[in-house]
Every structure is written in C-alpha cells, then in structure tokens.
Amino acid sequence: RTPSYHNIGCSSSELKVGLHGILASSRNLAEESDGGHTTSDCAEDEMFCWFMCQKLSDFNLTLTTCSDQNLLLQCTSPRDEVVPDGMAHGDYYPGCTNSTDPPSPYPLIDQQDNMTCPELWEEFSSSEGYDHVVDLTSAMGSVTHLMYTITDENKIKARLAFNNVFGYLAMGFANTLDIIHNGMNGGNVLLAIPGGDYSPVTGLDLSVPGSIATYVIDDVDSAFRHWMDPVDSDEDSSTVAAFETTDCFTAITFESDHINGKAFNIDGTDEMIWAGNSADHFVGYHGPFSR
C-alpha cells in the first residue's frame, strides 16, 4: 500500500468542534511557495531555500562565513543534503557544506498488508461508546475517522482512528494567527510517536518506547527538531491520552476539557488540525495531500 503523508497544518483539515457536532472543511497552502517568494526576490544577504528567502543572519551567517572556512554556502539539511535551486519542501536552511548529496527519501517503514488489513478495519474503527463520528478521509488519503462524545463534565472524549501504520499521529488546536502554515505554527497538539531520542539525522530511536504527549509547534520553525520537547505542566497531567497501534492501523484517544490549557469551546466552535504519517519515523515528512 502507498504510504500516506498527512501534514499538520500546511495541508490539513480544519475541524470545527462544538456542542452540536464537528464540521470538517479542507484547507490547503500552495506547496510551491511557502513564503510567496522567488529566487529573484531575495536580497543579497538572503538565500532562496525551502521555497522562500531566508535571512543569513537568522542562521548566524554572513556572506563570507562559509568561504572563510573553505566551504560553500548552500541550501542544506540536517542530513547534509543540498538543494542548489532551493526548491524542496522540508527541513532545509542556509548552511556551510561542501556536500553534493541531493535530497533522498527517508527509509520507508513496514507497510500494511493489503491481504489482511482491510477486513480488520471495521472492528478497529468501531464507534461504539461515542456519540458522533466524522469522516476525515480526503481524496488519495488513508481512511480516517474521528469519534467523540461530550461528557457530562463538559469534556471531549475522542478517538482518532487512522487506517495506516504508525509513523506518527496527532491532533490539536490550530493557531488561528498563523496564515503561512495554515494554523500549524504555534498550534497545541497531542502527538503520538513510536519511539524516542529523536535525531533529525536518524529519526526516532525505536528501541525507546513510544509515547503520547502535548506539544506546542514552534511559532516560526516547523521542523520537529525545533519543538521536540513535550509540554510538562500540571494542566497537562489532567489530560488522559493514549495511543494504539497494530501492523495495520493507528489510533489516539483522549479525554479532557483542554489541550495545553486551551479549553474546548463546548458551546461554540474550535479550529483544529490533525496529521498522520505512515511512511517514516522522522516526524515531519511533508506530503501532497490536503487534509
């Protein structure tokens, strides 16, 4: 089965959660130009990288920093891969390197067995015990259902079931002030990952147990390495959350009246984001699907 890449925010579904149900609508940010820039727009002290003009000073660089070390100023990544024209989406930034390695795919994780998994989905995605079900599936995407109930204590009891294997799975509040990445940057999310000791070079260490925790996505830098430390607060200890994974499917469940202290608007609506990845263990591959 083809792996699915469903990005938090940039190509996400906007979920409006309220007392009378959840409305889902699709939002998409044109991937070809995150900042609306072209190479010719960049100033002398900027580099066109990750489809936008990035200031060298933001990376402690000047026009001569690299040449003074007999290195080239290039659009590069933590894996020391380079994009000469700057037109690649991912964790790319101006840096000093003489590498000539082009971007390469992350190692693909074990995929679903198309012979056995389809007949197991109905049971895994059962809505028993929940009052509402929302189908979040989009064209070319993995089937995804959100089940939820509003409890007598005005908490949201929810389960997000993802018909694919476990790269990561997340959902949470969009940051309505973020117009560049469609609510992702600055978002408060519950994120389940299958390992730990994350490295942007090697990904998650799967010898470390998986976890689910609250995270705040960085206001500016989208790559997971910039916001990889979960929130640790008394408020978050009141959120009951868990994840479930099989050789076929992934799910997260939670019960709370908030995420990272941001309360659900039970009598109105909230803008929410979700994401699933079934391709790799690098917590950040950006795919083409609008969610």
TAQUI-V875218 format. One line per field, one symbol per residue. phi: phi as a letter, one per 20 degrees, with the letter a starting at -180 (. if undefined). psi: psi as a letter, one per 20 degrees, with the letter a starting at -180 (. if undefined). burial: # if it has 16 or more other C-alpha atoms within 10 Angstrom, else .. Layout:
# TAQUI-V875218
phi->???
psi->???
burial->???
This chain:
# TAQUI-V875218
phi->.ffdcdefngcceedddbfdpcddcecbdgffbgdmdcgfffffeccfblmbfdffffdlccfdgfffdlceececbfeldccgemdbdqedafbeadfdffgcffgfegdfefedfgfefgffegegnceccceefdgmdffbcddbceffeldedcbdddeafeeabbbrefefeededlnffnfdcecdcebblfcfednfeffegfbcbecdfgfceeggfebfeffcbffffeeebbccbcfdccbccbbadaclneffefeccceccbbcccdbddlrfedeeed
psi->qpqqooqofhmrqopopahjapppqpqppoiingjkrrgiiprhkrpoplkropphhiklqaiigghhjkrqoroarhjkqqnhijmqpbmqqproqjqjprpqqqpprprqoihhghiiggghjpjpiqhqppojprpjrqpppoqqqorhjkqpoqpopomrrngrpqqapqoiioigkkigpjqoqpppqjbalppigibqoiipqrrprpqopqhgohqhiikipqporhghiipoqrqpqaihrqqqqqorjrokioqpnhicqqpqqrqqpkhrkjljporiqp.
burial->..################..####..###.#..#..###......###########....#...##.....######..####..############.....#.......##....#...#..##.#..#.###.###..##########....#####################..#..################.#.#..###......########..####.##..#....#..#.###.#..#############...###..#######################
